[in-house]
Amino acid sequence: MAISKCSKCDCTRFELKEANISGSAYRMYFVQCSSCGAVVGVVPFMNTAALIQQLADKMNIKLQ
C-alpha cells in the first residue's frame, strides 16, 4: 500500500487546520503537512454526511 507524502518535504504526517478563505461563505479546513505546512487539500469544516443524516432523521427519511 502506498504511503501519502508531502510533495514539498516528503513528510508523511498531515493535519487539519481551520482556514480563513477570502470570499468564502463557509468555514473550511486545510489538509496540510504537519512538518512544513504545505496545503494538500481542502475539506468542509462541518461534517456534511452527519448533517444530512440528522436532517433525514428529523424528516423520517431512511438513507441507505
N, C-alpha and C positions, 0 to 999 in steps of 0.2 A: 504494500500500500504506500502511495506517495505521501510525503510529509510537506505540508504547505510551508513556504519560506517567503520572507520579505524580499521583494525584488531589489531593495536598496542595500540591505546589510546582511541578508541570509539568515536572520534570526527566525526561530520557529515558534515564538510566543506572540500572541495577539491579545488585544484588549478592546473593550468598548469605551468610547469617550463621548459624552454629550457634545454635540456640535451646534454652534451658532452659525446658521447658513443664512446669509443676507437674502431677503426676499421670500424666504420660506414661511408658509403659514403654519407649519407643524415642526415640532421638535424632532430631531434626528440624532442618531448615533453614528460616529465614525468607527469602523473597524480599523484599528491601527496597530502597527508594530509596537510591541512593548519596549523594545530597545531604542529605536530611532524615531518613532512617531509617524513614520510614513503611512499615509492612508491607503488602505487596500479595498475598502468598500464602505457603503453607507446603508444603514437599515433604519426603519421607523423606530421612534422612541417607544411607542406603545406596541404591545403585542397584539397585532391585528387579528390573528386567529382567535385569541382568547376573547377579544371584544365581540367578534362575530358570533362566537359560541354563546356568550352571555345574552346577546340580543336575540338569538334564536330561541334560547331557553325561555326568555320573557315572553316571546310570541308563540310558545308551544310548537315550535318547528323542530323536527328531528333532522339533524345533519348526520351525514354518514361518517 
